[in-house]
Amino acid sequence: MIQWYPGHMAKAKREIEKNLKLVDIVLELVDARIPLSSRNPDLKKLLKNKPSLILLTKSTLADPQDNQKWLNELKSQNENVLLVDAITNYNVNNIEKEARRILADKIKADEAKGIKRNTIRMMIVGIPNVGKSTLINSLVKRKAQEAYNMPGVTKAVKWIRINENLDLLDTPGILWPKFEDQDVAKKLAITRAIKDEIYDEQELSVYLLEFLKEYYPELLIERYDVSLELCNYEILKEIALKRGFFKADEIDYDKAAVAVLADFRNMRIGRITLDK
């Protein structure tokens, strides 16, 4: 069973709830490779009727066809949503414009009351390692936050001035206390929203290989030159043999498993979406 909910996340959840009244809109970051699994069900309860914008991050790592399908699906649910990628800056400049569109009625109502202000305040929320720090750096066009490819780095809320018209409240990545669906937990682990020490890398890599056999067989063959007739552990064995992964003259399945997960995370297999 994969479970991970360190103490600072419970504290961060309380901080998010406490600071909601200070912001105009919430940016909910969701990993485009797992747009369903990376949505924290607790956040929806916290946000209530607060205006929000879903940002499908890391979109250039995800399957482009699935990107469009998920964009259409979320819009059909009356969600405000934007595909973004902070590494390439794709759509990053449109975030403020979209936020102002969502807040247009509120801004107009405030002006009718004699309240005029150009600055809007945003809160950024999401699961760990969804790309919050990278996005912030892209927005401010400088290194405002340390960006690490690992979960659990940001541990406190922090205000950041993006420009003269935009302030952003950064928050730590939070998960929920218990993963009822272990498929969701595995997808979170594969995309590194969960610490490496929490899960069995062999089991996770075999789960990923099974998924690739079903949904991306051509990419699996192209990357590893293996037969789809093999069972998943045999494919892992073939990868180990071809890469020379041995430990004390025995096949090093652990090293092969780490390599498969690294190949996925670094897009060496291809653009893949795990939530269909």
Secondary structure, DSSP 8 states (H G I E B T S, - for coil): ------HHHHHHHHHHHHHGGG-SEEEEEEETTSTTTTS-HHHHHHHTT--EEEEEESTTTS-HHHHHHHHHHHHHTT--EEE-BTTTTBTGGGHHHHHHHHTHHHHHHHHHTT---S-EEEEEEESTTSSHHHHHHHHHTS--S---SSSS---S-EEEEEETTEEEEE------S--S-HHHHHHHHHTTSS-GGGS-HHHHHHHHHHHHHHH-HHHHHHHH---TTS-HHHHHHHHHHHHT-EETTEE-HHHHHHHHHHHHHTTSS----S--
